[in-house]
Structure formats: structure tokens, C-alpha cells
Amino acid sequence: MEIPSICRYCGGKIIKSTTRALYPKGREPIYLCVNCNAYVGCYPDGRPMGKVANTVLRLKRQETHRIFDQFWKNQGWSRSAAYRWLARSLNIPEQDAHIGLMEMDECERVIRLCLTQPKKRKAA
């Protein structure tokens, strides 16, 4: 994943910072837009964890993760099996099956998939 430099929402400059710029006790590394506060977390080696997101998309991704994580745990699957299932269900490569890369419509699709699947399906 490429390190962001320009905000996809407002065109502002993105800098490497920490969540302290947003929250008094924040310490996690992020890439942050200096204009609109859209951001994405990053790994210790500097790689972004996904795509820069505004507040609305971050909240949707959090909801998606909560529902997806509950779904695969209730199915009795491993995390890796769950992401294989997700990739197949979305017809995307496994390396792209990460909620941090998803847009609103993709998050909605994952939520619908999880909420409409029968219990205890065999993993992919």
C-alpha cells in the first residue's frame, strides 16, 4: 500500500503524525490530513493499514469489523479462513479482502453478507 501524501477528500497535505493530534492521550501512528483530519493508521514500519478515511467511513468500517468478527467467530472459523471466505464472497483477491481498504458500499455489502448467511457454514 502506497503512503498517502494528498487527501482524497479535500486535496490537503497528509503528514505522518500520531492520534495525539486528535485525542489527548493518543499515541498510535497515523497519516493525517492537515485540513480535514481524515486519516489512516499505520504499522510501526510506516506502512498504512488501509486507505485514508473520513469520520463517516471510519465509523462504517468499525461497524463492519464488529459484525464481520462476530460472524466468523460464531461460525467457528479462524481469522484466515474468514478472510478467504470474504474474498471469495466479494469475488476479490485475498490480499484486497481487508476492511481498511473498503469504501462505504463495500462495507455495506460485507454487513449484508454476514447478516444473511446461515449459521455454521464451512469455511472457504
C-alpha positions as CSV (number, residue, x, y, z in Angstrom):
1,M,0.0,0.0,0.0
2,E,1.3,3.4,-1.0
3,I,2.0,6.0,1.7
4,P,-0.6,8.7,1.2
5,S,0.6,12.3,0.6
6,I,-2.6,14.1,-0.7
7,C,-6.0,13.8,0.9
8,R,-8.6,12.1,-1.3
9,Y,-11.3,14.2,0.3
10,C,-10.1,17.7,0.3
11,G,-6.7,17.6,-1.6
12,G,-4.9,18.7,1.6
13,K,-1.4,17.6,2.6
14,I,-1.1,14.4,4.6
15,I,1.6,14.1,7.2
16,K,2.8,11.4,9.5
17,S,1.6,12.1,13.0
18,T,0.0,10.3,16.0
19,T,-3.5,10.1,17.2
20,R,-2.4,12.7,19.8
21,A,-3.2,15.3,17.1
22,L,-6.8,14.1,17.5
23,Y,-7.1,12.8,21.1
24,P,-5.2,14.0,24.2
25,K,-3.8,10.5,25.1
26,G,-3.4,9.2,21.6
27,R,-0.1,7.5,20.7
28,E,-0.8,5.4,17.6
29,P,1.0,6.4,14.4
30,I,-1.3,7.7,11.6
31,Y,-1.2,9.5,8.3
32,L,-3.3,12.6,8.9
33,C,-4.8,15.3,6.6
34,V,-3.8,18.7,7.9
35,N,-7.0,20.2,6.5
36,C,-9.9,17.9,7.2
37,N,-8.5,15.4,9.8
38,A,-9.1,12.3,7.5
39,Y,-6.6,9.7,8.5
40,V,-5.4,6.1,8.4
41,G,-3.5,4.2,11.0
42,C,0.0,2.9,10.1
43,Y,2.1,0.0,11.2
44,P,5.4,0.6,13.1
45,D,7.3,0.2,9.8
46,G,5.3,3.1,8.3
47,R,3.0,1.1,6.0
48,P,-0.6,2.4,6.1
49,M,-3.2,0.0,7.4
50,G,-5.6,0.8,4.7
51,K,-6.9,3.9,2.8
52,V,-7.4,7.3,4.3
53,A,-10.9,7.7,5.7
54,N,-13.1,10.5,7.0
55,T,-15.2,10.1,10.2
56,V,-18.2,8.6,8.4
57,L,-16.2,5.9,6.6
58,R,-14.1,5.1,9.8
59,L,-17.3,4.5,11.7
60,K,-18.7,2.3,9.0
61,R,-15.5,0.3,8.9
62,Q,-15.6,-0.1,12.6
63,E,-19.2,-1.4,12.4
64,T,-18.2,-3.7,9.6
65,H,-15.4,-5.1,11.6
66,R,-17.6,-5.6,14.6
67,I,-20.2,-7.5,12.6
68,F,-17.7,-9.5,10.5
69,D,-15.6,-10.5,13.5
70,Q,-18.7,-11.7,15.4
71,F,-19.8,-13.6,12.3
72,W,-16.7,-15.6,11.7
73,K,-16.2,-16.3,15.4
74,N,-19.8,-17.6,15.6
75,Q,-19.1,-19.7,12.6
76,G,-16.1,-21.3,14.4
77,W,-13.7,-20.2,11.7
78,S,-10.1,-19.0,12.0
79,R,-9.4,-15.3,11.0
80,S,-7.5,-16.5,7.9
81,A,-10.4,-18.8,6.9
82,A,-12.8,-15.9,7.4
83,Y,-10.8,-13.6,5.1
84,R,-10.6,-16.4,2.5
85,W,-14.4,-16.6,2.7
86,L,-14.8,-12.9,2.4
87,A,-12.5,-12.7,-0.6
88,R,-14.5,-15.4,-2.4
89,S,-17.8,-13.9,-1.4
90,L,-16.8,-10.5,-2.8
91,N,-15.0,-12.0,-5.8
92,I,-11.8,-10.2,-5.0
93,P,-8.2,-11.3,-4.4
94,E,-7.4,-12.3,-0.8
95,Q,-4.9,-9.5,-0.5
96,D,-7.7,-7.0,-1.1
97,A,-10.1,-8.5,1.4
98,H,-9.3,-6.0,4.2
99,I,-12.0,-3.8,5.7
100,G,-9.4,-1.0,6.0
101,L,-9.3,-0.9,2.2
102,M,-13.1,-0.8,1.7
103,E,-15.4,2.1,0.8
104,M,-19.0,2.6,2.1
105,D,-20.7,0.4,-0.5
106,E,-18.2,-2.5,0.1
107,C,-18.7,-2.2,3.9
108,E,-22.5,-2.4,3.4
109,R,-22.1,-5.4,1.2
110,V,-20.0,-7.2,3.9
111,I,-22.5,-6.4,6.6
112,R,-25.4,-7.8,4.4
113,L,-23.4,-10.9,3.7
114,C,-22.6,-11.6,7.3
115,L,-26.2,-10.9,8.5
116,T,-27.8,-13.1,5.8
117,Q,-25.5,-16.2,5.9
118,P,-26.8,-19.3,7.6
119,K,-25.1,-20.4,10.9
120,K,-22.1,-22.7,10.9
121,R,-21.1,-22.7,7.2
122,K,-17.9,-24.5,6.2
123,A,-15.1,-22.0,5.7
124,A,-13.6,-21.4,2.2
